[in-house]
Amino acid sequence: MQQLTLDVRPQVPATLENFVVGDNAALMLALRRQIAARDGSWLYIWGAPGTGRSHLLHAALSESRASGRPSAYLPAQQGSALLMEDGLVAALDDVDQLDEAGQAALFRALIQAREAQGSLILAGSAPPQQLKLREDVRTRIGQALIFEIQPLNDDAKGMLLIEHAGARGMLLDADIVEYLLRHGRRDQLWLMNVLDALDDASLTQSRPVTLPLLREILHDECEPGLPF
């Protein structure tokens, strides 16, 4: 299958409430505790692409900001800018992609976090022992609470599609959900991008959200291998 390339409208803001939990209840509990922590601890979340790592980091910081705490999200490319300040909740994404300067900044932050009464939430694509990072950084990350994001089953993915559509004001028929789960890719990011593209096409073409419209989008522009 080719990669979905359609331009889409802005994503629905990430919140802890619109993350479909599935088998990740323990992770969500630990994440909420980490948002409130002031003990210099850190939490490490890992999972395959499309499982919601970045969603959880953005959602956590949104909740942190709402409580009045200073908060900062940094992708790996900006990791070298990580600096622990008093009470800061810092979220560092894709730690497996940190360059040398980013790794050094993370190591300093992990040392300084307790004195700063801060909290760190880290995310990557593999468990700590498989991260291609400096040994001292990898060891430090491994001292955290560690959770693998569990993929959603089809029922939970269907709920995710329906909730995401509802947040955009879309009415999603059951046949659209069934089609995507039966014939589409399995990762959640692709499903969300398809839904956003469907909404965009419906608005720009002044057509209702229907299965024929979905098939046109996927067959003509993105996924010609799917049944038409």
Steps between C-alpha positions, in 0.01 A plus 500: 500500500618850429530761771203728553602839364183710497512832682278486805344753732655568845489203732256488790694619810656212690352441845511212743123474464506441122771235519328163465649304789446139397747288698698803619319577826813455715697729270235771520499485880880527511494788251252700707717447808809609306332822391455592867841374619754743647757244611735510201374168367445403138267272305595324178238403241581297191309345216479453126431800274134596498421371849459848647832586664499864389128531575565400861790744540300794362196399707707475816646846451157645423379372835816622672460851360136505609619442857731800474833317482773599254509240224708435190471259207814430300537276196833321472630761255473761778625274776814705556278783630371290792568681825335419830347805669319519832189282492527430128312214339707412194398260224771377262381310193685243288798470737643231272568776245696730732834623369808534718402842632145384570626198693726720709211736578276210601767357729540839674123537532463159662764596756354847565133399510485419872654830610268686262198309638414418143357209307596345167294294254709329232386309192677278250453215257673222698560386858796671673744213451451519122546876466809597300611763748794559730521228763463746790190657339346163420565381858338812645193462283475138612464614862159650420157347514474342155185429301448359154192645330277204421346511150124529480285208390245553223218588739712769663615629158136529398433702814802716419365574152154585630631725778745679270224555244266631769763749616508636143121514476483207257230234492678175423291212371579147610587394145788751490643369825463140385665574165802667657551227759460223244700642211719780639832503676519393861677801650299770671682795343397390150140459611493850648657651187243328280219632716638854483536473122142374473376798699705737283363349178143516629533870580686607187273300266179574692422130515379289793740267679422168333670174412511588126683823582746311720566250222563778252754665728690181572481350151564808286759685704650290775431129517425356155546146632184514711172358368294761318 
